[in-house]
Amino acid sequence: MSKYDKAFEILLADGTIYREPKDAIFDFVNAILDRKVNKAYTLYEDCKAINESTFAILTNLFNNAKAILQVQTCTSKDIAKTTGLTGWQIMNAKQHLDVYSNTELAGLLKLIQHCEQAVKTGTMEEEFVIDYILVRVL
């Protein structure tokens, strides 16, 4: 890497060079499901910068984690028929197999449900939910 490349990287990283936030919800969820901590936090900043809905993030994370759990625990050769998942959902879930144990995935699903309920009942502030989940699962 040349000194110019290094300087560019430093200026980009410290925010001197503006980088427009992007819609990163799906990449963010994938980073969580792959246990890529640094990438998840970076993408979460993009989600916050565009005011991504907390409930949209929770829904996507829940649905993807559930699909992974279904595929990971399925013993049938016909995963689609057994689980009710589409071929697309199965293909996406297979990209994240065995990163989390079945117990961890079940715990994640319960955690997401708990947090969603806590926000709806006012026992947890919405602005802290995703941070709380990240700390608990990553």
MARTORVEX-210319 format. One record per residue: residue number from 1; residue in one letter; x, y, z of N, C-alpha, C, O, CB in turn. Coordinates in steps of 0.001 Angstrom, whole numbers, plus 524288, in hexadecimal, padded with zeros to 5 digits. Glycine has a CB too. Layout:
<recs>
(rec NUM a (X Y Z) (X Y Z) (X Y Z) (X Y Z) (X Y Z)) ...
</recs>
This chain:
<recs>
(rec 1 m (8034F 7FB6E 80000) (80000 80000 80000) (80382 804D8 80000) (8071F 8054F 80324) (7FC39 7FFFA 804C8)) (rec 2 s (8025E 8085B 7FC79) (8058F 80D18 7FC1F) (8042A 810D6 80089) (80034 81033 8032F) (804CF 80FCA 7F6C5)) (rec 3 k (8077E 814B9 80142) (80676 8188C 80561) (8017F 81BA5 80435) (7FEDE 81D6D 807D2) (80B21 81C46 805FF)) (rec 4 y (8002F 81C4F 7FF32) (7FB70 81F1F 7FDBF) (7F695 81BE1 7FF18) (7F2AB 81DED 800FE) (7FB81 82076 7F7DC)) (rec 5 d (7F6F3 816D2 7FE10) (7F29F 81357 7FF73) (7F1C6 8134F 80554) (7ED57 81380 8072F) (7F3AA 80DC2 7FD7B)) (rec 6 k (7F60C 81313 8083A) (7F5C7 81300 80DEE) (7F357 81813 80FF3) (7F00A 817FB 81372) (7FB48 81235 81050)) (rec 7 a (7F4F9 81C78 80DBD) (7F2DA 8218C 80F52) (7ED02 821D0 80E1C) (7E9EC 823BB 81143) (7F5C9 8260C 80C88)) (rec 8 f (7EB8C 81FE4 8098D) (7E607 81FD4 80810) (7E2DC 81C90 80BE7) (7DEAD 81E38 80D98) (7E55D 81DB1 8027D)) (rec 9 e (7E4CD 817FA 80D48) (7E220 81481 810FD) (7E173 81724 8164F) (7DD56 816B4 818C4) (7E530 80F5C 8119F)) (rec 10 i (7E579 819D9 81808) (7E53F 81C90 81D1D) (7E121 820DE 81CF3) (7DDFF 8215F 82091) (7EAAC 81EE7 81E91)) (rec 11 l (7E120 823FD 818C0) (7DD5A 82844 81848) (7D7BF 8263E 817CD) (7D416 828AA 819C4) (7DEAF 82BAA 8138F)) (rec 12 l (7D722 821DE 81539) (7D200 81F77 814BD) (7D02C 81D61 81A08) (7CBAA 81E21 81B87) (7D21E 81B0B 810AA)) (rec 13 a (7D3A6 81ACA 81CD1) (7D253 81868 821DF) (7D103 81C75 82608) (7CD88 81B94 8293B) (7D6D1 81508 823C3)) (rec 14 d (7D3BB 820DB 82608) (7D2B5 824B4 82A30) (7CE6A 82898 828BE) (7CD3B 82C26 82BC2) (7D7B0 827AB 82B75)) (rec 15 g (7CC11 827E8 82415) (7C7AA 82B27 8229D) (7C907 8303A 81FEC) (7C588 83347 81EAA) (7C49D 82C51 8273A)) (rec 16 t (7CE07 8313A 81F01) (7CF98 835FC 81C3B) (7CD4F 835EF 816B3) (7CB78 839ED 814C1) (7D5A8 8367A 81C09)) (rec 17 i (7CD76 83167 8143E) (7CAEB 830B9 80F28) (7C589 82E85 81036) (7C504 82A53 81282) (7CE2B 82D0C 80B69)) (rec 18 y (7C18E 8314E 80E8F) (7BC32 82FC3 80F95) (7BABF 82AF2 80C63) (7BBDA 82A9D 807B8) (7B878 83443 80E60)) (rec 19 r (7B848 82748 80EFD) (7B646 8229C 80C73) (7B075 8227A 80D8A) (7AED0 82221 8120B) (7B917 81D7F 80E6F)) (rec 20 e (7AD58 822C0 80968) (7A7B5 822D7 80A0B) (7A5CF 81D9E 80C35) (7A74C 8197D 80A3D) (7A501 82414 804D1)) (rec 21 p (7A285 81DC9 81043) (7A07F 818DF 81269) (79D2A 8160C 80E61) (79AA2 8187D 80B1A) (79D4B 819E4 81766)) (rec 22 k (79D35 810FA 80EAD) (79A30 80DE5 80AF0) (7963C 80A8D 80DE2) (796AA 809C0 8129B) (79DD3 80A6C 80789)) (rec 23 d (79272 808A8 80B06) (78EAC 8050F 80D4A) (79177 7FFE6 80E23) (792B7 7FD21 80A69) (789BA 80463 809B8)) (rec 24 a (79269 7FEA8 812FF) (795C4 7FA36 8143B) (79314 7F617 8178F) (795BD 7F2CE 819D9) (79A93 7FC13 816F9)) (rec 25 i (78DF6 7F624 817E8) (78B44 7F2AD 81B85) (78C7F 7ECE9 81A83) (78D6D 7E9F5 81E31) (78570 7F391 81B28)) (rec 26 f (78C82 7EB52 81594) (78D66 7E5CC 81464) (79317 7E44E 81553) (79433 7E010 8174D) (78BDC 7E498 80EB9)) (rec 27 d (796AA 7E7C1 813EB) (79C37 7E6C7 814FF) (79D2D 7E6B6 81AE3) (7A053 7E3A0 81CCE) (79FB3 7EAFB 81256)) (rec 28 f (79A7B 7EA15 81DB9) (79AF5 7EA56 8236A) (79925 7E536 825EC) (79BD7 7E304 8293E) (797C5 7EEF7 82596)) (rec 29 v (794A4 7E361 82454) (79293 7DE72 82664) (7964A 7D9F8 8250E) (7974F 7D69D 82859) (78D09 7DD55 8242C)) (rec 30 n (7984B 7D9E4 8204E) (79BFF 7D5CB 81EC4) (7A0FB 7D602 8220B) (7A31C 7D1F3 8237F) (79D5C 7D64D 818F2)) (rec 31 a (7A2D0 7DAAA 82332) (7A789 7DB32 8266F) (7A699 7D909 82BE8) (7AA07 7D682 82E23) (7A93F 7E0FB 826C3)) (rec 32 i (7A203 7DA02 82E0F) (7A0B2 7D7CF 8332E) (7A09D 7D1E6 832D9) (7A2D6 7CF3B 8362D) (79B5E 7D9E2 83522)) (rec 33 l (79E0F 7CFD8 82EDA) (79D78 7CA2C 82E56) (7A29C 7C76E 82D0A) (7A313 7C2B1 82DB4) (79978 7C8F1 82A27)) (rec 34 d (7A673 7CA65 82B35) (7ABAC 7C83F 82A2C) (7AF75 7C95C 82E9E) (7B405 7C7DC 82E62) (7ADD7 7CA79 8251B)) (rec 35 r (7AD8A 7CBFF 832AD) (7B0B4 7CD93 83738) (7B55F 7D0FA 835A8) (7B9A5 7D06E 837CB) (7B2A5 7C8BA 83A22)) (rec 36 k (7B480 7D471 831F7) (7B87F 7D823 8304F) (7B793 7DD2F 83359) (7B4B8 7E0A8 831A4) (7B857 7D918 82A35)) (rec 37 v (7BA0C 7DD78 837D7) (7B8F8 7E19C 83BA4) (7BA01 7E70C 83974) (7B688 7EA60 83980) (7BC3C 7E0CA 8407E)) (rec 38 n (7BEB7 7E7F7 8378C) (7C012 7ED32 83598) (7BC97 7EED9 83116) (7BACA 7F34D 830DC) (7C5C1 7ED58 833DF)) (rec 39 k (7BBA7 7EB33 82D7C) (7B852 7EC63 82900) (7B2C1 7ED96 82ACD) (7B03E 7F121 828BD) (7B851 7E7CC 82518)) (rec 40 a (7B0DC 7EAAD 82E98) (7AB8C 7EB8E 8308F) (7AB09 7F107 832D6) (7A73E 7F3C5 831BB) (7AA1E 7E771 834B7)) (rec 41 y (7AECC 7F29F 835FD) (7AE77 7F7D6 8385F) (7AEF4 7FC28 83448) (7AC4F 80027 834AC) (7B2BB 7F87D 83C88)) (rec 42 t (7B24A 7FB66 83061) (7B2CF 7FF43 82C2D) (7ADB4 7FFC0 82925) (7ABEA 80413 82807) (7B74E 7FDC1 82872)) (rec 43 l (7AB62 7FB52 827D5) (7A67A 7FB69 824E4) (7A1F7 7FD74 82836) (79E4E 7FFCF 8262C) (7A531 7F5F2 822DC)) (rec 44 y (7A23A 7FC8E 82D45) (79E2E 7FEA8 830B9) (79E52 804A1 830AC) (79A3B 80726 830EC) (79EE5 7FC95 8365C)) (rec 45 e (7A2F1 806DD 8305C) (7A362 80C8A 82FEE) (7A0B1 80E7E 82B01) (79E28 81294 82B13) (7A922 80E37 82FF2)) (rec 46 d (7A13B 80B97 826B9) (79E81 80D0C 821E1) (7989D 80CB8 822A2) (795BC 81021 820D7) (7A035 8097D 81D50)) (rec 47 c (796D7 808AC 82540) (79139 80811 82640) (78F2C 80CA3 8297B) (78B01 80EC4 8285F) (7901C 802DA 82916)) (rec 48 k (79222 80E1D 82D7B) (7907A 81287 830C4) (7908F 8179F 82DA8) (78D2D 81AF6 82E63) (79409 81302 835A0)) (rec 49 a (79460 81839 82A3A) (794E8 81D19 82744) (79049 81E05 82394) (78EF0 8227B 82266) (799FC 81D08 82425)) (rec 50 i (78DE5 819C5 821C7) (7895F 81A72 81E4C) (7843C 8198E 82136) (78017 81907 81ED4) (789C1 816AE 819A0)) (rec 51 n (78498 81965 8266B) (77FF5 818A9 829BF) (77CF4 813AE 8287C) (77829 813AE 82821) (77C56 81D4D 82933)) (rec 52 e (77FE2 80F70 827D1) (77D6C 80A5E 826DF) (77A04 808F3 82B88) (77B8A 809C6 83005) (78197 80611 825DF)) (rec 53 s (77586 806DF 82A7D) (771DC 80560 82E97) (77410 800EA 831EA) (775E1 7FCF7 82FDC) (76C98 803C7 82C31)) (rec 54 t (773DD 8019B 836FC) (77595 7FD86 83A96) (7726D 7F892 839BE) (7748F 7F444 839D8) (77517 7FF5C 84047)) (rec 55 f (76D62 7F92C 838EB) (76A0E 7F49E 83828) (76B24 7F1E2 832FC) (76A83 7ED21 8329B) (7645E 7F633 8386C)) (rec 56 a (76CC3 7F4C9 82F01) (76E43 7F250 82A0D) (77330 7EF06 82AD8) (7739F 7EAB7 828C1) (76F2E 7F681 825BB)) (rec 57 i (776D8 7F112 82DDA) (77BA2 7EE24 82F00) (77A49 7E941 83223) (77C22 7E4FE 830E5) (77F9E 7F196 83209)) (rec 58 l (77716 7E9D9 8362E) (7759D 7E566 8396C) (772C6 7E139 8363B) (773C7 7DC90 836DF) (7722B 7E735 83DF5)) (rec 59 t (76F49 7E2DF 832D9) (76C56 7DF34 82F99) (76FF0 7DC2F 82BF7) (76F86 7D76A 82B83) (76830 7E219 82C6A)) (rec 60 n (77375 7DEF5 82966) (77714 7DC5C 825D4) (77AC1 7D8A8 828B7) (77BCA 7D452 826E9) (77A3D 7E067 822D1)) (rec 61 l (77CAF 7DA61 82D25) (78031 7D718 83038) (77D4F 7D23F 83229) (77F61 7CDEA 831E3) (78279 7DA31 834DD)) (rec 62 f (77895 7D2F4 8341B) (7757C 7CE8B 8360D) (7745D 7CAA0 831AE) (7753F 7C5F1 83255) (77052 7D081 83871)) (rec 63 n (7726E 7CC88 82D3F) (77105 7C90C 828F1) (775BA 7C603 826E3) (77554 7C15D 825BA) (76E8E 7CC28 82486)) (rec 64 n (77A29 7C8A9 82673) (77EDC 7C606 82486) (78103 7C21D 8287C) (7829C 7BDD1 82707) (7830C 7CA0A 8232F)) (rec 65 a (78110 7C390 82D6D) (782F4 7BFFB 83175) (77F66 7BB33 831D7) (78142 7B6D4 83295) (78346 7C2C6 836CA)) (rec 66 k (77A52 7BC0B 83155) (7769A 7B7B3 8317E) (7777A 7B3FF 82CE2) (77760 7AF3C 82D86) (770F2 7B9C6 83175)) (rec 67 a (77854 7B633 82845) (7794A 7B2F7 823A6) (77E50 7AFC3 8244E) (77E7F 7AB2D 822DF) (779A5 7B66B 81EB4)) (rec 68 i (78250 7B22E 82673) (78737 7AF67 82762) (7864D 7AAE9 82B2E) (7882A 7A691 82A49) (78B70 7B329 82987)) (rec 69 l (7837F 7ABE9 82F56) (78254 7A7DB 83328) (77F3A 7A368 830A6) (7804A 79ED4 831AC) (77F4B 7AA2A 837C7)) (rec 70 q (77B78 7A4B9 82D6F) (7785F 7A0B1 82AD5) (77BBC 79D55 82739) (77B56 7988A 8274B) (773ED 7A330 827BB)) (rec 71 v (77F02 79FCD 8241E) (78258 79CE7 82076) (78677 799BF 8236C) (78791 79541 8221C) (78502 7A0AF 81C94)) (rec 72 q (788AB 79C26 8275D) (78CDC 799AC 82A5F) (78AED 794D4 82D55) (78DE9 79126 82E22) (78F35 79D9B 82E37)) (rec 73 t (78611 794D1 82EEB) (783FE 7906B 831F2) (780EC 78C86 82EA4) (77F64 78868 83098) (7808D 7926F 83642)) (rec 74 c (78005 78DBD 829C5) (77CE6 78A5B 82664) (77FFD 78570 824FC) (7846E 785C3 8232C) (77B3A 78D4D 82162)) (rec 75 t (77DA1 780F5 825D2) (7802F 77BF9 82489) (77E14 7799D 81F7E) (7801F 775B1 81D9A) (77F7A 77817 82900)) (rec 76 s (77A14 77BF2 81D5A) (777B2 77A0C 81885) (77AEC 77BAD 813CA) (77DA4 77FA4 813E8) (77216 77C1A 81800)) (rec 77 k (77A9C 7789F 80FB1) (77D42 77A10 80ACF) (77A46 77E60 807EC) (77C91 7815E 804EF) (77DDA 7753B 80741)) (rec 78 d (7752A 77EA9 808D6) (771F6 782B2 80664) (770FE 78712 80A53) (76CEE 78742 80CE5) (76CB4 78063 80462)) (rec 79 i (774C9 78A8C 80ABA) (77497 78EC6 80E93) (76FE6 79257 80DA3) (76D4C 793F5 81157) (779A7 791F6 80E69)) (rec 80 a (76ED6 7938D 808B9) (76A88 7971D 8077B) (7654F 794DB 80941) (76222 797A1 80B90) (76A63 79840 80198)) (rec 81 k (7646F 78FF7 80835) (75F72 78D8D 809AF) (75EF4 78D25 80FA2) (75AC4 78E14 811CE) (75EEF 78816 8072D)) (rec 82 t (76332 78BC2 81239) (7631B 78B04 817E0) (76281 79025 81ACF) (75F8A 79074 81E95) (76808 7884B 819A3)) (rec 83 t (76551 79433 81915) (76566 79926 81BFD) (7617F 79D28 81A0A) (76004 7A0B3 81CF0) (76ABB 79B76 81BC5)) (rec 84 g (75FCD 79CA9 8152B) (75C5A 7A094 812E3) (75F4E 7A548 810C4) (75CEB 7A915 80F0A) (7586E 7A25C 816E3)) (rec 85 l (76475 7A50A 810E5) (767A7 7A953 80EDB) (7680B 7A8F8 808ED) (767BA 7A4B9 806B2) (76D28 7A93F 81152)) (rec 86 t (768BC 7AD72 80666) (7698A 7AD85 800C1) (76F34 7AC21 7FF88) (7728C 7AC28 802FC) (7681E 7B2F0 7FE71)) (rec 87 g (77039 7AAF1 7FAAD) (77591 7A9CD 7F8FF) (77934 7AE5F 7FA1B) (77DB4 7AD98 7FB9D) (775AE 7A87B 7F32D)) (rec 88 w (77744 7B322 7F95D) (77A56 7B7DD 7FA5A) (77BC6 7B844 80020) (78042 7B968 80172) (77749 7BCC3 7F89F)) (rec 89 q (777FE 7B755 8038B) (77900 7B78F 80929) (77CE8 7B359 80AD8) (7804A 7B453 80E1F) (773E0 7B6F1 80C34)) (rec 90 i (77C6D 7AEC7 808A3) (78000 7AA80 809E5) (78584 7ABCC 80825) (78945 7AAF8 80B0A) (77E2C 7A568 80759)) (rec 91 m (78600 7ADD5 80362) (78B25 7AF4A 80156) (78DB0 7B371 804CC) (79255 7B319 805FF) (78AAD 7B14E 7FBAC)) (rec 92 n (78AA9 7B75A 80664) (78CC1 7BB70 809CE) (78E46 7B941 80F1D) (79254 7BAB3 81141) (788C6 7BFD3 80A7B)) (rec 93 a (78B15 7B5D0 8113E) (78C34 7B388 81661) (7912B 7B033 81637) (7943B 7B03E 819EC) (7878C 7B034 81840)) (rec 94 k (791F3 7AD66 8120D) (79685 7A9F4 8119B) (79BAB 7ACF9 811D2) (79FB6 7AAC6 81335) (7963D 7A6D9 80C88)) (rec 95 q (79B87 7B1F0 81078) (7A042 7B52B 810A7) (7A20F 7B627 8163E) (7A686 7B7B8 8171A) (79F4E 7BA5C 80DE9)) (rec 96 h (79EA2 7B541 81A0B) (79FCE 7B685 81F7F) (79F9F 7B1C5 8231E) (79F89 7B25B 827E4) (79C05 7BA98 8216E)) (rec 97 l (79F91 7AD22 820E3) (79F2E 7A86C 8241E) (7A3EE 7A7C2 827A2) (7A853 7A907 82627) (79E8B 7A39E 820AC)) (rec 98 d (7A2F5 7A5C1 82C47) (7A6F3 7A448 83017) (7AA4A 7A8C9 83221) (7AE75 7A7E2 8345A) (7AA6D 7A053 82DBD)) (rec 99 v (7A887 7AD92 83167) (7AB24 7B207 833E1) (7A94A 7B25D 8398B) (7AC5E 7B356 83D1B) (7A9FD 7B744 830DD)) (rec 100 y (7A445 7B18D 83A49) (7A1E5 7B152 83F78) (79FE2 7ABC9 84055) (79E47 7A92B 83CA2) (79D62 7B56D 8400E)) (rec 101 s (79FF9 7AA09 84523) (79DB5 7A4F6 84670) (797C3 7A571 84654) (795A7 7A9C3 8463F) (79FA4 7A302 84BE5)) (rec 102 n (7951F 7A10B 84654) (78F65 7A11B 8466E) (78D6A 7A3DA 84B5C) (7899B 7A6C8 84B2D) (78D35 79B7A 84627)) (rec 103 t (78FFE 7A2E4 84FAD) (78E82 7A567 8549D) (78F34 7AB4D 8544C) (78BE1 7AE3D 85627) (791C2 7A331 85928)) (rec 104 e (79380 7AD0E 851F6) (79471 7B2B0 8516E) (7905E 7B537 84DDF) (78E7F 7B981 84EF9) (799F8 7B3B2 84F47)) (rec 105 l (78F02 7B290 8499F) (78B0F 7B4AB 84613) (785C1 7B50B 848BF) (78302 7B8F3 8482A) (78AA6 7B148 8412B)) (rec 106 a (7844F 7B107 84BA8) (77F5E 7B12C 84E8B) (77F71 7B59A 8528B) (77B87 7B84C 85348) (77E56 7ABDF 85149)) (rec 107 g (783DD 7B656 85517) (7846E 7BAA7 858D0) (783FB 7BFF2 8562E) (781B0 7C393 85859) (789A0 7BA46 85B9E)) (rec 108 l (7862D 7C061 85183) (785CE 7C545 84E8F) (78024 7C673 84D37) (77E6A 7CAEA 84DAE) (78920 7C4FE 8498C)) (rec 109 l (77D49 7C28D 84B93) (777C7 7C354 84A48) (774B2 7C531 84F12) (77177 7C8BB 84EAF) (77566 7BE3D 84823)) (rec 110 k (775BB 7C2C8 8538C) (77316 7C45E 85863) (774A9 7C9E6 859F7) (7716C 7CCF6 85BC4) (7745A 7C086 85CD7)) (rec 111 l (779AB 7CB24 85943) (77B90 7D061 85A8F) (778F1 7D483 85730) (7775E 7D89A 8592B) (7817E 7D0AE 859E7)) (rec 112 i (77874 7D382 8522B) (775ED 7D73A 84E9D) (77039 7D7FB 8502B) (76E50 7DC63 85055) (77650 7D552 848E0)) (rec 113 q (76D87 7D3B7 8514C) (7680C 7D41E 852F2) (76793 7D736 85805) (76418 7DA7A 85895) (765A6 7CEA4 853A3)) (rec 114 h (76B15 7D62B 85BB1) (76B0C 7D8FB 860A8) (76BD8 7DED7 85FC8) (76908 7E20E 861FE) (76F4F 7D6D3 86450)) (rec 115 c (76F9F 7E02C 85C98) (770CA 7E5B2 85B9F) (76C4D 7E873 858D8) (76AF5 7ECE0 85A2A) (775C6 7E636 85864)) (rec 116 e (76A03 7E5DA 85508) (76597 7E829 8523D) (76110 7E92C 85601) (75E9F 7ED50 855DC) (763CF 7E48E 84DBB)) (rec 117 q (76000 7E56D 8594D) (75BCA 7E60D 85D28) (75D16 7EA5C 86115) (759AB 7ED62 8629A) (75AD0 7E0DD 8600E)) (rec 118 a (761FF 7EA9F 862B2) (763AA 7EE96 8667A) (76307 7F419 86444) (7617F 7F7AE 86715) (7695F 7EDAA 86811)) (rec 119 v (76431 7F4C6 85F48) (7637E 7F9EA 85CD7) (75DB0 7FB37 85C94) (75C1A 7FF98 85DC5) (765F6 7FA0C 85748)) (rec 120 k (75A92 7F771 85B08) (754F0 7F866 85A75) (7524A 7F98B 85FB2) (74E71 7FC6C 85FE4) (75253 7F3B3 857E3)) (rec 121 t (75454 7F750 863E4) (751FB 7F844 86904) (75491 7FCCA 86BE3) (752D7 7FE4C 8701D) (7524C 7F361 86C54)) (rec 122 g (758B3 7FEF4 8699C) (75B40 80375 86BF0) (75F3D 80232 8701F) (760EC 805B5 872F1) (7574C 806E7 86E29)) (rec 123 t (760CD 7FD4D 8709C) (764B8 7FBEC 8748D) (76A4C 7FC39 87276) (76E09 7FBA4 8756E) (763AC 7F679 87699)) (rec 124 m (76ADE 7FD1F 86D5E) (7700A 7FDCF 86AFB) (76F94 80211 866D9) (76BD7 80234 863D3) (77223 7F88B 86887)) (rec 125 e (77365 8057C 866C7) (77378 809A8 862E0) (77513 80773 85D97) (778D7 8047C 85D38) (77738 80E19 8648A)) (rec 126 e (77241 808E1 85990) (77345 806E9 85451) (778DC 80808 85283) (77B38 804D3 84FD1) (76F6A 80949 85080)) (rec 127 e (77AF4 80C7F 853F5) (78024 80E06 85229) (7847E 80A76 8542C) (788CA 80A75 85202) (7813C 8138A 853CD)) (rec 128 f (7836E 80769 8584E) (78771 80408 85A94) (786E3 7FE47 8591B) (78A51 7FB23 85A56) (78754 80487 86064)) (rec 129 v (782B0 7FCE4 85689) (78181 7F75E 85589) (785AD 7F4AB 8523E) (78787 7F078 853AD) (77C44 7F6E4 852D6)) (rec 130 i (78726 7F6FB 84DED) (78AE6 7F46A 84A70) (7903C 7F3FA 84D13) (792D8 7EFF7 84CA3) (78B62 7F772 8453B)) (rec 131 d (791D5 7F815 84FCB) (796C6 7F7D0 852AE) (796A7 7F368 856B5) (79A78 7F08E 8575A) (797E9 7FD0F 85564)) (rec 132 y (79249 7F2E4 8595E) (791A8 7EED1 85D4F) (79220 7E967 85ACA) (794C4 7E5F9 85CE0) (78C56 7EF63 8601F)) (rec 133 i (78F9B 7E8AB 85665) (78FDE 7E3A8 853A6) (79574 7E293 851D0) (79761 7DE33 8525A) (78C10 7E39B 84EF2)) (rec 134 l (79806 7E680 84FAC) (79D60 7E5C1 84DC8) (7A101 7E40E 85234) (7A42E 7E082 85188) (79F6E 7EACD 84B45)) (rec 135 v (7A086 7E68E 856A4) (7A3D6 7E535 85B27) (7A2BB 7DFA2 85CF1) (7A651 7DCD2 85E79) (7A2EC 7E915 85FBB)) (rec 136 r (79DD8 7DE0C 85CC0) (79C6C 7D8DA 85E9F) (79DEB 7D47B 85ADD) (79F11 7D027 85C9E) (796AB 7D8A5 85F9F)) (rec 137 v (79DF1 7D578 855BE) (79EC7 7D126 85208) (7A418 7D112 84F6D) (7A5CD 7CCF6 84D98) (79ABE 7D15A 84DEB)) (rec 138 l (7A6C1 7D57F 84F36) (7ABC7 7D571 84C6D) (7B034 7D43F 85002) (7B4B2 7D40C 84E4F) (7ACC3 7DA94 849C3)) 
</recs>
